[in-house]
Amino acid sequence: MPSIEPRAVVAAAAPAASEDLVDRVTTVESVAALAARVYRYRELLKNIVLKDLKLKYRGSALGFLWSLANPLLMIGVYAVAFNYILRVGTTGYVFRLMLGVLAWTFFANSATMATGANVDNAALLKNVAFPRVILPFATVLFYLIQYLLTVAVFLPVMILWYRVPLSAVMALFIVFLVLQVMFTTGVSLLLATSTAFFRDTRHLLEVALAVMFWTTPILYQVNQLPEGIKLAIYLSPMSSFVIAYQRLFYFGEVPEASVWAIALAYALGMLVLGVRWSLAVEQQVMDRL
């Protein structure tokens, strides 16, 4: 996330009286309590996300239309590459591939940019009092908006192209998307906090993402793998979400219970872990910025 000038957000960071500006570890005892405090600073959160969106397309002739053009270009490139160059014979392979690529891109971009959420905004954190989790969470929301804009173009095109019948199970996409946002937020909080202590976190993340990409069934299907490694692939952090999206839209079926269980465990586990650790070491983080 780009660094943010303190003066540009001071007004938005003060939603009420001066006592509301105190954000101490002892005042936030649960994820629900923290969520309530973040909601009180929703104007600050909105301003940060909108600022990043405007900066991304500033000076661009098409502006936000690039968010709609990019998925169409990607579909065209993948269709040519896999259907005519690599000659992958699987019907709808590009559709299944894109379901995984787009979900992965949302997660990977959020995690990568979250590493700088605190250290790149040290001046803001030291000059304005607000819930510190807002910065990494704003990063997740920024890429979530990008993801949703892309999906809004991609899904209708793919459904029409491959004549996929609409079904009620597709509505479960919202459920798994919420779980993925929870998981991504937890990871982003951990990374934003870790980078304050260990600057090499960014470089380690690059390696971790490379490994995770190949252990996530994006380019291949789980049922194509030997039985001995299927469990390991299922337990890869992003696998349950990618598998769920492919089940809903490509196969038109409800994901199996194991996919639900793994996705829920990762979402709740990472969110609670990220929030708890961020709050526990908040003062140490401030000392290291």
N, C-alpha and C positions, 0 to 999 in steps of 0.2 A: 504494500500500500504506500502511496506517496506520502511524504512527511506533511504534517498539517501545521500551519502557523497558529500559535496560541490565540492571538488577537481575533482571528477569524471565527473562532468557535466559543469564545468566552460567554457571549450572550446566550447562545444555545445550550451551554453547559450549566446554566443556573436556572432550573425550572421553578424554584420556589425560594423560600427564605434561606438565610445563610446556613442554618443548621443542616439543610439538605445537602450542602456541599461536602459534608464529612463522609468519607467513604473508608471506613476502617474494617479490618478483618473481623473484629469482635462484633460488628453490627450486622454481619451477614453470616447466617448460620446454616443455610441450606440453599439448594439450587432454586427452590421456589422463591425464597426471600431475595436472592440476587436477581431473579427474573423480574420481580416487582420493582426493584431499584432501577434496573435497566429500562423498564417501561416508563418510569418517571423521567428518564433522560432520553426519551424516544425522539425528541426534536433534534438533539445533538446527533444521535445515531442516524437519523434521516439526512441531516445536513452533510455528514461525512460521506455517506453512500452517494448522495446526489452530486457532491463535489467530485468524487472519483469518476462517476459516470460522465460528467461534463468534461473533465480533463482528458478522459480516454478518447473522446471524439472531437475535442476542440481543434478547430482548423480543418476538419475533414469536410469534404464537399457533400458526402452522403450522410454524415452524422450517425444517428442511431440506426439508419437503414443498413449499415454494415453488419449489425447484429442479425439482420434477416438475410442478407446476401451471403454471409459466411457459410451457414449450413447448406445452402443450395450449391455453393461452389464445392464444399467438401463432399456432398453427395455425388456430384458429377465426377470429381477426381477419383473417389473410391470406386465408383461404378466402372469407370474406364480401367482402372488399375486391376481390380480383382476379376471383372467379367471378361475383359478383352486382352489384357496383358498376362496376368497370372492364370487366367481361365479357371477360376474356382467354380466348380460345377454346382455347388449347393444353392438351391433356389432361395432367394431372399438373403443371401449371405451379407450383402452390404447393409441391409436393414438391421440385422442382428449385430453386425460389427459396430454400426453407428450408435446403437442403443448403449453399448458398452463404452465406446470412445467418449461420447458426450458426458456420461455420468462420471467417467474417470477424469476427464478434463476439469470438470467442476471441482472435484475433490483435490486433484493435484495442484491446480492453480491456487485454490484457497489455502492449502497447507504451505505452499511455497511462499506466498506473499505474507502469510501470518508470521513467519519467522522475523520479519522486520516491523511488525505492528507496534511493538514497544520501543525497540532500540532506535528506530528511525523517527520516532515521535517523542523523544526524550524531553524536549523543551515543553511540549504541550502537557505531558504527564507531570512535570515539575511545577508548572504554573497554574494549572486548572485542576480543581478537584472534581472528579466524576468516577463512576465505576470503571476500573481499568480494563475490564473485560470487553468494554464497548469497542475498542480498537480492533482486536482480532475478530470480534463478531461482525463488525462492519465489513471486514474483508470477506467473510463468508457470504454476507448478504449481497455484496457487490457481485460476486461470481455466481450467486444463485440467480440474480436477475439476468445475467448473461445466459445462464443455462436455460432459464425458462423462455427467454426470447428465442433461443435457438430451437428448443423443443417445439415451440409454437409454430415454427416453420417446418421443421423436420418431420414430425409425426404425421401431419396431414398429407405431405408430399409422399411419404413412404407408404402410408395406408392406401392412398389412391393408386400409386405406382404398382404395388404388389397386390392390390385388390384384397386387402386384409379386412375381413368383416368386423364391424364394431361389436364389442361385447361388454357386458356389465363388469367383467373382471378388470378391464382397463382402468376403472375408477380407483382400483387399489394402488395405482401409481402414486396418488397423493399420500397415502399412508407410508409407503416406502421412501418417498421423497422427504417427508418429515423426519423419518428415522435417519436418513442419510445426512440431513442438515444437522441433526443432533450429534451424530458421530463426527462429522466434519468440524463442527464447532468445538467439541471436546478436544480433538486433535490440534486444532488451531490454537486453543488456549494453552495446551501443553507446549507447543512449539514456540509461541510468543514468549512464554515465561522462560523456557529453556535457553533461548538465544541470549537472554540477558546475562545468564551465568556462563554460557559456553558458546562463543561466537561461531565455532565450527559446526553448530547444529545445522546451519544452512547447507553446508557441503555434505554432511552425513545424510541429510534428507534427500539430496539428489540421488545418492546411492540406494537408499531405502525405496524411493519411488520407482527406480529402475527395476529393482527386484520385485516389488509389489505388482508392477504392471504385468510381468510375465507369469506371476502366480495368480493373476485374476483372469478368469475365462472370457477374454474379450476377442482374441483372435481364434479361439478354439472353443469347443463345447466340453463340459465336464464328462459327459458320457463317452467321449472319444479317448479318455485317459485310462491307463491301467488302474485296476482296483486299488493297488497299493498306495497311490498318491492322490486319489480322489478326496480323501478326508482332509489332507493338507491343503488342497486347493479350496475346498469349501470353507476352511477356517481362515483363509487369507482375508484380511480386513475388509476389502472392497468386494469380495466375491459374492456375498449374499445379496448385495444391492444390484449388481450387474445381472446376476442370475434372475432375480425377481423381475427386473424390467424386461428381460428377454422372454421370460415365461408369460408375462402379461400381454405383451404386444406381438411377439414373434410366434409363440406357440398358442396364445389365446387361452391360457389356463392359469389357475391359482397356484402360486408357488407352494412347494411341499412344506410340511411343518418344520423341518430342519432349517430351511431357509429363513422362515419367520423367526425362529428361535435365535439363530445366529445374528440376524440383523438387529433384533431387539436387544440382545445382550451387548453387542458392540455399541449401539446407540446410547443406551442408558449408562453402560460402564464407562465409556470414554467421556461422556458429558459430565458425569459426576466426578470422575477423576480429574478432568481438566479444570473444572470449577474449584474443587476442593484444593488442589495444589496451587492454583493461581492465587487464591485467597490466603493460603497458609504462608506463602513466601512473598507476599505483596511488598512488604517493607524492604526485604532484601533486594528485590528487583529494583525498587526506587533507588537504593543505595548504589547499585551497579550501573545505572544509566548515566 
